Amino acid sequence: MKKLFFGLVFGLLVSGGLAAQDYNTAIGLRGGFESGLTVKHFIGGEAALEGILSTRWHGFNITGLYEIHNYPFAVEGLCWYYGFGGHLGFWDGYRSSRFDEDKAYTVVGLDGILGLEYSFVEVPICLSLDWKPALNVIGHSGFWGDGGALSIRYAF
């Protein structure tokens, strides 16, 4: 009985892992502490590239991510993903206790991402909820763990 159970679980995981994404490219809005635009494009299999243009601290960040999507769930359109990338940001210290006032910052850093995504079958919309921690290595250095966001995208 144990062999049958583990065989079924393994079969579900493997067949789920072989499922393809439900879209090729999607564009939309990202809302969180850093809000902005997001574009995701699948480059093959479960691999995707995501670009994020976000605003925060009277400035903006440009982020590029490489993501791997996994489909182990028994729900069509639901996947989890993880990835890594980098960012370039330009911030103004005005009205923030974290920075020196009247000082502009240019930062370069590394990003990670971990999230869940659901692509609706009936309409070309996908929702994702993720955590995107960042580490600034040039400029105002430090770890930023508050990069969680909800994204809604229109899929092509």
C-alpha positions in Angstrom: 0.0 0.0 0.0 2.9 2.4 0.8 4.4 1.7 -2.6 1.2 2.5 -4.3 0.8 5.7 -2.3 4.3 6.9 -3.0 4.0 5.9 -6.6 0.8 8.0 -7.0 2.4 11.0 -5.3 5.5 10.7 -7.4 3.4 10.5 -10.6 1.5 13.6 -9.6 4.7 15.5 -8.9 6.4 14.4 -12.1 3.4 15.0 -14.3 2.8 18.4 -12.7 6.4 19.3 -13.2 6.1 18.6 -16.9 3.2 20.9 -17.4 3.9 24.0 -19.4 3.0 27.5 -18.5 -0.3 28.9 -19.5 1.1 31.9 -21.4 4.2 33.2 -23.1 4.3 36.8 -22.0 2.3 38.8 -19.4 2.4 42.5 -18.4 0.8 44.1 -15.4 0.9 45.9 -12.1 2.8 45.1 -9.0 1.7 46.4 -5.6 3.6 46.3 -2.4 6.1 48.6 -0.6 7.6 48.9 -4.1 4.8 49.4 -6.6 5.2 49.5 -10.4 5.1 47.6 -13.6 6.0 44.0 -14.2 6.6 42.0 -17.4 7.2 38.2 -17.4 8.3 36.2 -20.5 8.8 32.5 -20.6 12.0 31.6 -22.5 11.4 27.8 -22.5 10.0 25.1 -20.4 9.6 26.4 -16.9 12.2 29.2 -17.2 11.1 32.8 -17.4 12.5 36.3 -17.3 10.8 39.0 -15.3 11.4 42.7 -15.5 10.1 45.1 -12.8 10.1 48.9 -12.9 9.1 50.0 -9.4 8.9 53.3 -7.4 9.9 53.9 -3.8 11.6 56.7 -1.8 11.0 59.3 -4.4 12.9 57.3 -6.9 12.8 54.1 -8.9 14.3 50.6 -9.3 14.8 48.5 -12.4 15.0 44.8 -11.6 15.7 41.8 -13.8 15.0 38.3 -12.6 15.5 34.7 -13.9 12.8 32.4 -12.5 12.1 28.7 -12.5 8.4 27.7 -12.3 7.3 24.4 -10.8 3.8 22.8 -11.2 3.5 20.2 -8.4 -0.1 21.1 -7.4 -3.2 19.3 -8.6 -4.8 22.6 -9.5 -4.6 23.7 -13.1 -2.9 27.1 -13.5 -1.3 27.1 -10.0 2.5 27.0 -9.7 5.3 28.1 -7.4 8.5 29.7 -8.5 11.9 30.9 -7.3 14.7 32.8 -8.9 17.4 35.4 -8.7 18.6 38.6 -10.4 19.8 42.1 -9.8 18.6 45.7 -9.6 19.7 49.2 -10.3 18.0 52.0 -8.3 18.0 55.8 -8.1 16.5 57.2 -4.8 16.0 60.5 -3.1 16.5 60.7 0.7 13.8 63.2 1.0 11.1 62.4 3.7 12.7 59.1 4.8 14.3 58.3 8.2 16.4 55.6 6.6 18.4 58.1 4.5 20.2 61.4 4.8 17.9 64.1 3.6 18.9 66.0 0.5 21.1 63.2 -0.7 20.5 61.2 -3.8 21.4 57.5 -3.9 22.4 55.2 -6.8 22.3 51.5 -5.8 23.2 48.3 -7.4 22.3 44.9 -5.8 21.2 41.3 -5.9 17.6 40.0 -5.7 16.0 36.8 -4.9 12.3 35.8 -5.5 10.0 33.2 -4.1 6.3 33.1 -5.0 3.0 31.5 -6.0 1.2 32.2 -9.3 -2.2 31.4 -10.5 -3.2 31.7 -14.2 -7.0 31.8 -14.8 -8.2 29.4 -17.4 -11.3 31.4 -18.4 -9.6 34.8 -18.8 -6.1 35.8 -19.8 -5.2 37.1 -16.2 -2.6 35.8 -13.8 -2.1 36.7 -10.2 1.1 36.2 -8.2 2.1 36.7 -4.6 5.8 36.8 -3.9 8.6 37.8 -1.6 11.5 39.5 -3.2 14.4 40.2 -0.8 17.2 42.4 -2.0 20.8 43.1 -1.0 22.3 46.4 -2.1 26.0 46.0 -2.6 26.9 49.4 -4.1 25.4 52.7 -2.9 23.3 52.6 0.2 24.3 49.0 1.1 22.2 46.7 3.2 19.6 43.9 3.2 16.0 44.8 2.3 13.6 42.0 3.3 10.3 43.9 2.7 10.0 43.2 -1.0 6.7 41.3 -0.9 4.0 42.1 -3.5 0.9 41.1 -5.3 1.0 41.3 -9.0 -1.8 41.1 -11.6 -0.9 40.6 -15.2 -2.6 40.3 -18.6 -1.3 37.3 -20.4 -0.7 37.2 -24.2 
